[in-house]
Amino acid sequence: MLHDIVSAKYIEEYKIELEFDDGRCGVVNFSKYLEKGGIFEQFKDMKFFRNFSINEDLGTLTWDDEVDIAPETLYAEATGSSLPDWMEQTDDSTMTKSFHSKSQNAAHF
């Protein structure tokens, strides 16, 4: 089941307390998103980071309607629960091996 964020409160540094539509709450530390780079580079500007809002259509936090994080991910982090099965990460190395072996076979034909 998917849960929307209904309230969010800045705590300190990169921590935001989230409350979800099922009443569960928890704090998410967003500092790890700094390592991801790309669009998350904007989080280095604390004024930008602290200027989040709840997008009611998406049920998640957004920053300037440019940056958002899946509510399922935030729910799992805030509550300590597991991600939904359809979101579990797969081992990319098997996909790469499969792709390379097919590419090599195709090259021989």
C-alpha positions in Angstrom: 0.0 0.0 0.0 1.2 3.5 -0.9 1.2 6.2 1.8 1.2 9.9 1.1 3.0 12.5 3.2 0.5 14.7 5.1 3.0 16.9 7.0 6.7 17.6 7.1 8.8 19.6 9.5 12.4 20.6 9.2 14.4 19.4 12.2 18.1 20.2 11.6 20.9 19.9 9.0 19.4 17.5 6.4 16.7 16.0 8.6 13.0 16.3 8.1 10.3 14.7 10.2 7.5 13.2 8.0 4.0 12.2 8.9 2.1 9.9 6.6 -1.6 9.3 5.9 -1.7 6.2 8.1 -0.5 8.2 11.1 3.1 6.9 11.2 5.9 9.4 11.6 9.7 9.3 11.4 12.7 11.4 10.6 14.5 11.1 7.2 18.1 12.2 6.9 18.5 13.5 3.3 22.3 14.0 3.5 22.9 10.9 1.5 21.3 12.5 -1.5 24.2 14.9 -1.6 26.4 12.0 -2.7 24.1 11.2 -5.7 24.9 14.5 -7.4 22.9 15.6 -10.4 19.7 17.3 -9.5 20.4 16.7 -5.8 23.4 19.1 -6.0 20.9 21.8 -5.2 20.6 20.3 -1.7 24.0 21.8 -0.9 22.3 25.2 -0.7 20.6 24.9 2.7 18.2 27.7 1.8 17.0 25.6 -1.2 16.8 22.4 0.9 14.8 24.0 3.6 12.3 25.4 1.1 10.4 22.1 0.5 6.7 21.7 0.2 4.2 18.7 0.0 2.9 18.0 -3.4 -0.6 16.7 -2.7 -0.9 15.1 -6.2 2.3 13.1 -5.8 2.0 12.6 -2.0 5.6 13.5 -1.5 8.0 16.3 -0.8 9.1 18.5 -3.6 11.6 21.3 -4.0 10.7 24.0 -6.5 8.6 21.4 -8.3 11.9 20.2 -9.8 13.1 17.7 -7.2 11.1 14.9 -5.5 11.7 11.6 -4.0 9.3 8.6 -4.3 7.0 8.6 -1.2 7.5 4.8 -1.0 11.2 5.4 -0.4 10.6 8.1 2.2 8.0 5.9 4.0 10.4 3.0 4.2 13.2 5.2 5.6 11.0 7.1 8.0 9.2 4.1 9.5 11.9 1.5 9.1 9.7 -0.7 7.0 10.6 -2.5 3.7 10.2 -1.1 0.3 7.3 -2.6 -1.7 8.4 -5.7 -3.6 8.1 -3.9 -7.0 10.7 -1.3 -5.8 13.3 -3.7 -4.5 16.7 -3.2 -6.2 18.0 -6.0 -8.5 21.5 -7.0 -9.0 22.6 -4.9 -12.1 25.6 -7.2 -12.7 23.4 -10.0 -13.9 21.6 -7.7 -16.3 25.0 -6.4 -17.6 26.3 -10.0 -18.1 23.1 -11.0 -19.9 23.3 -7.9 -22.1 26.9 -8.5 -22.9 26.5 -12.1 -23.7 23.6 -11.4 -26.1 25.6 -8.6 -27.7 28.5 -10.9 -28.2 26.3 -13.6 -29.7 24.6 -11.1 -32.0 28.0 -9.9 -33.3 28.9 -13.4 -34.4 25.9 -13.8 -36.6 
